[in-house]
Amino acid sequence: MSPHTTRRRRVHRTVATGLPLALAAALVVAGTAAAAPSGDAHVTRTATLGDIPLGAFSNGLLPGSVDDDRGIDLGGIGSDIYPAGRKGEYWTVTDRGPNGQIKVSGQKRRTFPVPGFDPAIVKVRVSGGTVKVIDAVPITTSSGKPVTGLPNQRGHDEAPYTYNAATQLSYDPNGLDTEGIVRAEDGTFWLTDEYGPSLIHVSARGKVLTRYVPRGLGLTGADYPVVEALPSVLLHRKINRGFEGLAQLPGGDLVMALQSPLSLPDTDAGDASRTTRLLRFSPKKKAVTAEYAYRFDPVNVVDPSEDDTSELKISSVVAVGRDRLLVEERTDKAARLQLVKLRRGSDILGGPWDDDTTSPSLEQLDDPAAEGVPVLAKRLVVDLGKVAGVPGKIEGIARVDDDTLALINDNDFGMTDGAGAFDAQGRLVDSGVETTVTYVRLPDGI
């Protein structure tokens, strides 16, 4: 029996049975939503993940990986959600772990209060109003070490700091900021990452098999295979806005969503743009086979309380048939789901928009369609911001059946930004935001 198998089974027993190590701070039950008017999309059930100490969870997977969790509970599993085969069971994935921002001398510093945290694939079961962890898989390097969630490269990524932003931490070329997840027919997982941005193939036991990154990234020192197979234009991704959503089409092709427009030719252009990109990847060919321009609605249409275009993001893409996707456009407070079809005539791969010297860039075009760019057509399926009971910051969406979706939020491990995130003893001042799985019924189906 491999050491990874041993660790996985230990965590399963710890979380799902007697719950020693205080993991059993039993999972909190949330109420069922009240009935909504007939004909409207409405919440049918909400389930909540209770308090599981992060140190106990992490050390159950990789003993000794976390020496001090600073009072933080397991959270952040809402980066994505994917059906696990049985009713009410889902694969989820954490992001890079607890992190925040603190201003020092007018400059924001990215903090990692639990630098030993290792991103994990977490299997959950929704039972009544409770979300139960029933399995967990640590993501590891070729030699079985934690990948960690720390940034990879100076210059390309933010510098990592301790919880109080006082001391800089080391970069880690193995580090991953995992966001999207699907499970292939062979039992392996595919994940997306914000740092590269990258697409990662992971074994059923969590070992990174291959990390696909943009050409020209020049990532060295990683303890797993790194292949430069993605368009080099992706090197212009915004900080913390790499690949987020990931979908698996019938037949096995993958679609990755770039969370935000590229900073091309500069940050101001990226912040003002409403055009981002989807990429299609063939696991058989190990290559990107198509690229699509996706146009956000105006930010005040997605979220009437927001006027900053840079707050627009894609966090989830879900396959709903052959070449058909649900795409989630969101801010942190609102979200809308659009239906798109990936047509051959919409492919922009390898054209002028993949050349970072093209001027104006795709991101700078006020009306890409008017300039001949084949922007994906879309149709609004549901405005989640108008559905009572849907929490903010929905990052993962799974299709339950023809008319029901399961939504999961990212609670950021209960962290907030600023120096007040921790008390004088260095313990978390929890935000009170819980991880929830919310079921939404769509009367008109998908």
Secondary structure, 3 states (H helix, E strand, C coil): CCHHHHHHHHHHHHHHCCCCCCCCCCCCCCCCCCCCCCCCCEEEEEEEECCCEHHHHHHHHCCCCCCCCCCCECCCCECCEEECCCCCEEEEECCCCCCEEEEECCEEEEECCCCCCCCEEEEEEEECCEEEEEEEEECECCCCCECCCCCCCECCECCEECCCCCCECCCCCCCCCEEEEEECCCCCEEEEECCCCEEEEECCCCEEEEEEEECCCCCCCCCCCEEEEECHHHHHCECCECEEEEEECCCCCEEEEECCCCCCCCHHHHHHCCEEEEEEEECCCCEEEEEEEEECCCHHHHCCCCCCHHHCEEEEEEECCCCEEEEEEECCCCEEEEEEECCHHHCCCCCHHHCCCCCCCHHHCCCHHHHCCCCCCEEEEEEHHHCCCCCCCEEEEEEEECCEEEEEECCHHHCCCCHHHECCCCCECCCCCCCEEEEEECCCCC
